[in-house]
């Protein structure tokens, strides 16, 4: 499970950095159906892209720690889950978005429980290794 946590954490980090930079670079063109949304939405989207790239760097920071800090994984996964909840609120208020946004909503609601479950995998392994290395009666 520790290897799965490390792989998912790194993948999440690189994906968020790439997506964020994609939005910074392309602005409205990065959003299906938003090409003519205007300067305000373009500005907001590029800013949010930079924020998402920073969020990805936080995932990569966590992935570089030994062990990966469970609390950081839980917080980062919670933020991702909140994004999915935001998409649900948008769906309730404005109806169904473009199909790709629906797929992203499924990922944003489905992946955080996996991270919550795996969050302390490396810390558990470390504790287990430390206990195994401690002589009996010490």
N, C-alpha and C positions, 0 to 999 in steps of 0.2 A: 504494500500500500504506500510505503514511503516513496518508492520510485514513481508510482502513479501520481502522487502529490507533486513531486518535483517536475515531472513532465508536463502536467496540466498547468502548473504555476508558470513555468517558462513559456509554454504555448500561449497562455492567456496574456502574458506580458508582451510578447512579440506581436501577437494579433492586435492588441489594443494600440501599441505604438504605431503599427502599420496603418491601421484604420484611422487613427488620429491624424497622422501625417497626410494621408489621402485626403481627408477633409480640409486640412489646412491648405493643401496645394490646390484642390479643385473647387473649393467653396460649394456653391449651389449645385454644380455639376455632379458632386458626389452623392447627392440625394435624388433617388428616382422621383420624378415628377416635380422637383423644386427648381428646375433650371431657370424659370422666369420669376422666381420669388422676390427678386429685388435686392437692393444693397443692404438693407437691414438684416434680412435673413441670412444673406451671404456673410456679413460681418459676424453675426451670432454663430453661424455654423463653423466658421474658421476658428473663432475663439474656443468653441466647444471641442473642436478637433484638437487644438493644442492641449486643452484640459484632459482629453481622453488619452492623448499620447503620454502626458504626465502620469495619468492613472496606470497606464501600461508600464511605465518606468517603476512605479511603486511595486507592481507585481514582480518585475525583474529583480528589484532590490530584495524582495522577500525570497525569491528563488535562489539568490546567491548566499543566503544565510545558512549556517550549519548549527543546529537544525533549522529548517524553515519555521519561523515563529507562527504558532497556531493562532494567536490573537490577531496578527496582521492578516492572515488568510481569511479569518472570519470577518474582519472589518471590510476587507476588499470585496469579499463575496457578498457581504451585506449591501454594499454600494451598488454592485452589479444587479442584485435582486431588486433594489429600489428603482433602478432604471427600468426593469421589466414591469414593475408595478405602475410606474409612470406611463408606460405604453398601454397598459390595461385601462388606466384612467382616460387616456386619449381615445382609446377604442370606445369606451362608454360615452364619452362626450361628443365624439365626432364621427364614429362609425369605423368601418374596416379600412385600414391603410393599404398601401401597395403590398403585394404578396411577400416581398422580401422582408418588409418590416414585421410581418406576422411571424416569419421564420425566426427573425432575431428575438422577438418576444418569447417564443418557445425556448430558445437557448438561454435567454436572460432569466427566465423563471425556472428552468430545469437544471442548469449547471450549478447555481449556488448551493443547493442541498448536497451535491456531490462534494463540493469544497468543504462545507460544514462537516461532513462525515469524515473526510480525509485530513482535516486541518491539523490534527495533532499526531499524525502518523509518524513523522520523523522524531518528534519529541518522545513519543511512546517507545520507539526503537532505541533511542539514546538511553532512556531510563532503564529499559530492559537490558541493554548492554552493560550499563553501569552496575546494575544489581548482579548480573552474572559474573562481573569481574571482581566484586567484593567478596572476600573470603568469608566463609561461615563463621559467625561469632565475632565478627569485627565490629 
